[in-house]
Amino acid sequence: MENIYDNKEFFDEYAKMPRSFMGLDGAGEWHQLKDMFDDFKDLAVLDIG
């Protein structure tokens, strides 16, 4: 099974999305979701997603 991210044309277009170069600030849903989380400042977080 092929991974869509291995498709060069798809990846090139995906890389142009704001979330790809702005991180969370470029993710439209982040502004709604961030208030659901506690403050993680000065904590170590393991992301295995």
PDB file of N, CA, C and O in Angstrom, chain B, residues numbered from 101:
ATOM      1  N   MET B 101       0.847  -1.176   0.000  1.00  0.00           N
ATOM      2  CA  MET B 101       0.000   0.000   0.000  1.00  0.00           C
ATOM      3  C   MET B 101       0.895   1.241   0.000  1.00  0.00           C
ATOM      4  O   MET B 101       1.860   1.326   0.759  1.00  0.00           O
ATOM      5  N   GLU B 102       0.562   2.184  -0.850  1.00  0.00           N
ATOM      6  CA  GLU B 102       1.361   3.407  -0.982  1.00  0.00           C
ATOM      7  C   GLU B 102       0.906   4.457   0.021  1.00  0.00           C
ATOM      8  O   GLU B 102      -0.291   4.645   0.236  1.00  0.00           O
ATOM      9  N   ASN B 103       1.853   5.128   0.623  1.00  0.00           N
ATOM     10  CA  ASN B 103       1.570   6.235   1.536  1.00  0.00           C
ATOM     11  C   ASN B 103       1.418   7.499   0.698  1.00  0.00           C
ATOM     12  O   ASN B 103       2.304   7.811  -0.099  1.00  0.00           O
ATOM     13  N   ILE B 104       0.319   8.234   0.856  1.00  0.00           N
ATOM     14  CA  ILE B 104       0.069   9.437   0.060  1.00  0.00           C
ATOM     15  C   ILE B 104       1.193  10.458   0.213  1.00  0.00           C
ATOM     16  O   ILE B 104       1.454  11.224  -0.715  1.00  0.00           O
ATOM     17  N   TYR B 105       1.853  10.483   1.350  1.00  0.00           N
ATOM     18  CA  TYR B 105       2.946  11.437   1.561  1.00  0.00           C
ATOM     19  C   TYR B 105       4.196  11.063   0.765  1.00  0.00           C
ATOM     20  O   TYR B 105       5.115  11.873   0.639  1.00  0.00           O
ATOM     21  N   ASP B 106       4.236   9.847   0.228  1.00  0.00           N
ATOM     22  CA  ASP B 106       5.341   9.439  -0.635  1.00  0.00           C
ATOM     23  C   ASP B 106       5.134   9.912  -2.065  1.00  0.00           C
ATOM     24  O   ASP B 106       6.050   9.822  -2.882  1.00  0.00           O
ATOM     25  N   ASN B 107       3.936  10.417  -2.384  1.00  0.00           N
ATOM     26  CA  ASN B 107       3.642  10.930  -3.712  1.00  0.00           C
ATOM     27  C   ASN B 107       4.198  12.358  -3.788  1.00  0.00           C
ATOM     28  O   ASN B 107       3.744  13.241  -3.061  1.00  0.00           O
ATOM     29  N   LYS B 108       5.170  12.578  -4.660  1.00  0.00           N
ATOM     30  CA  LYS B 108       5.868  13.870  -4.728  1.00  0.00           C
ATOM     31  C   LYS B 108       4.917  15.024  -5.014  1.00  0.00           C
ATOM     32  O   LYS B 108       5.027  16.076  -4.383  1.00  0.00           O
ATOM     33  N   GLU B 109       3.991  14.855  -5.943  1.00  0.00           N
ATOM     34  CA  GLU B 109       3.057  15.931  -6.275  1.00  0.00           C
ATOM     35  C   GLU B 109       2.193  16.296  -5.065  1.00  0.00           C
ATOM     36  O   GLU B 109       1.996  17.474  -4.767  1.00  0.00           O
ATOM     37  N   PHE B 110       1.684  15.279  -4.376  1.00  0.00           N
ATOM     38  CA  PHE B 110       0.877  15.541  -3.187  1.00  0.00           C
ATOM     39  C   PHE B 110       1.713  16.258  -2.127  1.00  0.00           C
ATOM     40  O   PHE B 110       1.285  17.269  -1.572  1.00  0.00           O
ATOM     41  N   PHE B 111       2.897  15.734  -1.853  1.00  0.00           N
ATOM     42  CA  PHE B 111       3.742  16.302  -0.801  1.00  0.00           C
ATOM     43  C   PHE B 111       4.131  17.734  -1.127  1.00  0.00           C
ATOM     44  O   PHE B 111       4.152  18.587  -0.239  1.00  0.00           O
ATOM     45  N   ASP B 112       4.441  18.011  -2.392  1.00  0.00           N
ATOM     46  CA  ASP B 112       4.818  19.378  -2.782  1.00  0.00           C
ATOM     47  C   ASP B 112       3.679  20.358  -2.505  1.00  0.00           C
ATOM     48  O   ASP B 112       3.921  21.470  -2.037  1.00  0.00           O
ATOM     49  N   GLU B 113       2.438  19.955  -2.791  1.00  0.00           N
ATOM     50  CA  GLU B 113       1.294  20.822  -2.528  1.00  0.00           C
ATOM     51  C   GLU B 113       1.008  20.922  -1.027  1.00  0.00           C
ATOM     52  O   GLU B 113       0.698  22.003  -0.526  1.00  0.00           O
ATOM     53  N   TYR B 114       1.111  19.806  -0.313  1.00  0.00           N
ATOM     54  CA  TYR B 114       0.886  19.794   1.132  1.00  0.00           C
ATOM     55  C   TYR B 114       1.882  20.721   1.821  1.00  0.00           C
ATOM     56  O   TYR B 114       1.530  21.408   2.780  1.00  0.00           O
ATOM     57  N   ALA B 115       3.104  20.745   1.345  1.00  0.00           N
ATOM     58  CA  ALA B 115       4.151  21.578   1.947  1.00  0.00           C
ATOM     59  C   ALA B 115       3.854  23.061   1.807  1.00  0.00           C
ATOM     60  O   ALA B 115       4.439  23.869   2.528  1.00  0.00           O
ATOM     61  N   LYS B 116       2.958  23.445   0.897  1.00  0.00           N
ATOM     62  CA  LYS B 116       2.590  24.844   0.705  1.00  0.00           C
ATOM     63  C   LYS B 116       1.498  25.312   1.676  1.00  0.00           C
ATOM     64  O   LYS B 116       1.239  26.510   1.789  1.00  0.00           O
ATOM     65  N   MET B 117       0.866  24.377   2.369  1.00  0.00           N
ATOM     66  CA  MET B 117      -0.199  24.736   3.298  1.00  0.00           C
ATOM     67  C   MET B 117       0.385  25.504   4.478  1.00  0.00           C
ATOM     68  O   MET B 117       1.487  25.194   4.932  1.00  0.00           O
ATOM     69  N   PRO B 118      -0.345  26.507   4.983  1.00  0.00           N
ATOM     70  CA  PRO B 118       0.178  27.315   6.087  1.00  0.00           C
ATOM     71  C   PRO B 118       0.646  26.486   7.285  1.00  0.00           C
ATOM     72  O   PRO B 118       1.657  26.823   7.901  1.00  0.00           O
ATOM     73  N   ARG B 119      -0.068  25.412   7.627  1.00  0.00           N
ATOM     74  CA  ARG B 119       0.325  24.600   8.782  1.00  0.00           C
ATOM     75  C   ARG B 119       1.676  23.926   8.557  1.00  0.00           C
ATOM     76  O   ARG B 119       2.343  23.553   9.522  1.00  0.00           O
ATOM     77  N   SER B 120       2.088  23.763   7.306  1.00  0.00           N
ATOM     78  CA  SER B 120       3.359  23.103   7.026  1.00  0.00           C
ATOM     79  C   SER B 120       4.553  23.999   7.318  1.00  0.00           C
ATOM     80  O   SER B 120       5.635  23.503   7.633  1.00  0.00           O
ATOM     81  N   PHE B 121       4.371  25.314   7.217  1.00  0.00           N
ATOM     82  CA  PHE B 121       5.514  26.191   7.491  1.00  0.00           C
ATOM     83  C   PHE B 121       5.283  27.146   8.662  1.00  0.00           C
ATOM     84  O   PHE B 121       6.214  27.824   9.097  1.00  0.00           O
ATOM     85  N   MET B 122       4.044  27.206   9.178  1.00  0.00           N
ATOM     86  CA  MET B 122       3.767  28.063  10.325  1.00  0.00           C
ATOM     87  C   MET B 122       3.493  27.267  11.597  1.00  0.00           C
ATOM     88  O   MET B 122       3.311  27.853  12.664  1.00  0.00           O
ATOM     89  N   GLY B 123       3.461  25.959  11.499  1.00  0.00           N
ATOM     90  CA  GLY B 123       3.174  25.131  12.662  1.00  0.00           C
ATOM     91  C   GLY B 123       1.748  25.327  13.133  1.00  0.00           C
ATOM     92  O   GLY B 123       0.843  25.507  12.319  1.00  0.00           O
ATOM     93  N   LEU B 124       1.541  25.295  14.434  1.00  0.00           N
ATOM     94  CA  LEU B 124       0.188  25.406  14.986  1.00  0.00           C
ATOM     95  C   LEU B 124      -0.485  26.732  14.641  1.00  0.00           C
ATOM     96  O   LEU B 124      -1.707  26.777  14.493  1.00  0.00           O
ATOM     97  N   ASP B 125       0.271  27.790  14.511  1.00  0.00           N
ATOM     98  CA  ASP B 125      -0.328  29.078  14.161  1.00  0.00           C
ATOM     99  C   ASP B 125      -0.987  29.042  12.781  1.00  0.00           C
ATOM    100  O   ASP B 125      -1.876  29.844  12.494  1.00  0.00           O
ATOM    101  N   GLY B 126      -0.555  28.122  11.936  1.00  0.00           N
ATOM    102  CA  GLY B 126      -1.127  27.997  10.601  1.00  0.00           C
ATOM    103  C   GLY B 126      -2.224  26.957  10.504  1.00  0.00           C
ATOM    104  O   GLY B 126      -2.801  26.767   9.433  1.00  0.00           O
ATOM    105  N   ALA B 127      -2.519  26.288  11.594  1.00  0.00           N
ATOM    106  CA  ALA B 127      -3.570  25.267  11.607  1.00  0.00           C
ATOM    107  C   ALA B 127      -4.876  25.924  12.035  1.00  0.00           C
ATOM    108  O   ALA B 127      -5.006  26.371  13.174  1.00  0.00           O
ATOM    109  N   GLY B 128      -5.840  25.985  11.127  1.00  0.00           N
ATOM    110  CA  GLY B 128      -7.090  26.686  11.393  1.00  0.00           C
ATOM    111  C   GLY B 128      -7.810  26.223  12.642  1.00  0.00           C
ATOM    112  O   GLY B 128      -8.408  27.034  13.349  1.00  0.00           O
ATOM    113  N   GLU B 129      -7.760  24.935  12.923  1.00  0.00           N
ATOM    114  CA  GLU B 129      -8.488  24.410  14.075  1.00  0.00           C
ATOM    115  C   GLU B 129      -7.792  24.697  15.406  1.00  0.00           C
ATOM    116  O   GLU B 129      -8.429  24.610  16.456  1.00  0.00           O
ATOM    117  N   TRP B 130      -6.520  25.034  15.386  1.00  0.00           N
ATOM    118  CA  TRP B 130      -5.764  25.212  16.619  1.00  0.00           C
ATOM    119  C   TRP B 130      -6.347  26.323  17.487  1.00  0.00           C
ATOM    120  O   TRP B 130      -6.353  26.212  18.713  1.00  0.00           O
ATOM    121  N   HIS B 131      -6.835  27.389  16.864  1.00  0.00           N
ATOM    122  CA  HIS B 131      -7.341  28.525  17.640  1.00  0.00           C
ATOM    123  C   HIS B 131      -8.567  28.137  18.465  1.00  0.00           C
ATOM    124  O   HIS B 131      -8.841  28.757  19.492  1.00  0.00           O
ATOM    125  N   GLN B 132      -9.301  27.124  18.029  1.00  0.00           N
ATOM    126  CA  GLN B 132     -10.434  26.621  18.789  1.00  0.00           C
ATOM    127  C   GLN B 132      -9.997  25.589  19.829  1.00  0.00           C
ATOM    128  O   GLN B 132     -10.533  25.554  20.937  1.00  0.00           O
ATOM    129  N   LEU B 133      -9.031  24.757  19.474  1.00  0.00           N
ATOM    130  CA  LEU B 133      -8.617  23.653  20.346  1.00  0.00           C
ATOM    131  C   LEU B 133      -7.704  24.068  21.497  1.00  0.00           C
ATOM    132  O   LEU B 133      -7.742  23.454  22.563  1.00  0.00           O
ATOM    133  N   LYS B 134      -6.890  25.094  21.297  1.00  0.00           N
ATOM    134  CA  LYS B 134      -5.857  25.423  22.298  1.00  0.00           C
ATOM    135  C   LYS B 134      -6.433  25.728  23.677  1.00  0.00           C
ATOM    136  O   LYS B 134      -5.776  25.483  24.689  1.00  0.00           O
ATOM    137  N   ASP B 135      -7.650  26.259  23.728  1.00  0.00           N
ATOM    138  CA  ASP B 135      -8.250  26.575  25.032  1.00  0.00           C
ATOM    139  C   ASP B 135      -8.669  25.321  25.801  1.00  0.00           C
ATOM    140  O   ASP B 135      -8.974  25.402  26.991  1.00  0.00           O
ATOM    141  N   MET B 136      -8.688  24.175  25.144  1.00  0.00           N
ATOM    142  CA  MET B 136      -9.062  22.916  25.796  1.00  0.00           C
ATOM    143  C   MET B 136      -7.898  22.283  26.551  1.00  0.00           C
ATOM    144  O   MET B 136      -8.093  21.353  27.333  1.00  0.00           O
ATOM    145  N   PHE B 137      -6.691  22.787  26.319  1.00  0.00           N
ATOM    146  CA  PHE B 137      -5.493  22.200  26.915  1.00  0.00           C
ATOM    147  C   PHE B 137      -4.984  23.021  28.082  1.00  0.00           C
ATOM    148  O   PHE B 137      -5.139  24.242  28.109  1.00  0.00           O
ATOM    149  N   ASP B 138      -4.379  22.352  29.041  1.00  0.00           N
ATOM    150  CA  ASP B 138      -3.700  23.027  30.134  1.00  0.00           C
ATOM    151  C   ASP B 138      -2.439  23.705  29.607  1.00  0.00           C
ATOM    152  O   ASP B 138      -2.032  23.479  28.467  1.00  0.00           O
ATOM    153  N   ASP B 139      -1.842  24.515  30.426  1.00  0.00           N
ATOM    154  CA  ASP B 139      -0.592  25.170  30.076  1.00  0.00           C
ATOM    155  C   ASP B 139       0.545  24.152  30.186  1.00  0.00           C
ATOM    156  O   ASP B 139       0.788  23.610  31.264  1.00  0.00           O
ATOM    157  N   PHE B 140       1.226  23.896  29.101  1.00  0.00           N
ATOM    158  CA  PHE B 140       2.322  22.926  29.089  1.00  0.00           C
ATOM    159  C   PHE B 140       3.692  23.594  29.232  1.00  0.00           C
ATOM    160  O   PHE B 140       4.723  22.944  29.058  1.00  0.00           O
ATOM    161  N   LYS B 141       3.703  24.856  29.540  1.00  0.00           N
ATOM    162  CA  LYS B 141       4.964  25.577  29.674  1.00  0.00           C
ATOM    163  C   LYS B 141       5.850  24.906  30.720  1.00  0.00           C
ATOM    164  O   LYS B 141       5.397  24.578  31.816  1.00  0.00           O
ATOM    165  N   ASP B 142       7.107  24.709  30.369  1.00  0.00           N
ATOM    166  CA  ASP B 142       8.134  24.123  31.231  1.00  0.00           C
ATOM    167  C   ASP B 142       7.879  22.646  31.558  1.00  0.00           C
ATOM    168  O   ASP B 142       8.456  22.116  32.508  1.00  0.00           O
ATOM    169  N   LEU B 143       7.028  21.988  30.787  1.00  0.00           N
ATOM    170  CA  LEU B 143       6.792  20.544  30.974  1.00  0.00           C
ATOM    171  C   LEU B 143       7.404  19.783  29.814  1.00  0.00           C
ATOM    172  O   LEU B 143       7.518  20.305  28.705  1.00  0.00           O
ATOM    173  N   ALA B 144       7.792  18.559  30.075  1.00  0.00           N
ATOM    174  CA  ALA B 144       8.275  17.674  29.015  1.00  0.00           C
ATOM    175  C   ALA B 144       7.078  16.884  28.492  1.00  0.00           C
ATOM    176  O   ALA B 144       6.314  16.312  29.269  1.00  0.00           O
ATOM    177  N   VAL B 145       6.920  16.858  27.172  1.00  0.00           N
ATOM    178  CA  VAL B 145       5.778  16.179  26.547  1.00  0.00           C
ATOM    179  C   VAL B 145       6.304  15.200  25.517  1.00  0.00           C
ATOM    180  O   VAL B 145       7.165  15.546  24.708  1.00  0.00           O
ATOM    181  N   LEU B 146       5.797  13.995  25.542  1.00  0.00           N
ATOM    182  CA  LEU B 146       6.150  12.979  24.567  1.00  0.00           C
ATOM    183  C   LEU B 146       4.993  12.818  23.599  1.00  0.00           C
ATOM    184  O   LEU B 146       3.893  12.437  24.002  1.00  0.00           O
ATOM    185  N   ASP B 147       5.227  13.102  22.338  1.00  0.00           N
ATOM    186  CA  ASP B 147       4.209  12.974  21.299  1.00  0.00           C
ATOM    187  C   ASP B 147       4.527  11.727  20.484  1.00  0.00           C
ATOM    188  O   ASP B 147       5.531  11.685  19.774  1.00  0.00           O
ATOM    189  N   ILE B 148       3.686  10.726  20.584  1.00  0.00           N
ATOM    190  CA  ILE B 148       3.931   9.492  19.817  1.00  0.00           C
ATOM    191  C   ILE B 148       2.911   9.357  18.685  1.00  0.00           C
ATOM    192  O   ILE B 148       2.709   8.271  18.142  1.00  0.00           O
ATOM    193  N   GLY B 149       2.269  10.481  18.338  1.00  0.00           N
ATOM    194  CA  GLY B 149       1.262  10.494  17.273  1.00  0.00           C
ATOM    195  C   GLY B 149       1.884  10.376  15.954  1.00  0.00           C
ATOM    196  O   GLY B 149       1.186  10.370  14.940  1.00  0.00           O
TER     197      GLY B 149
END
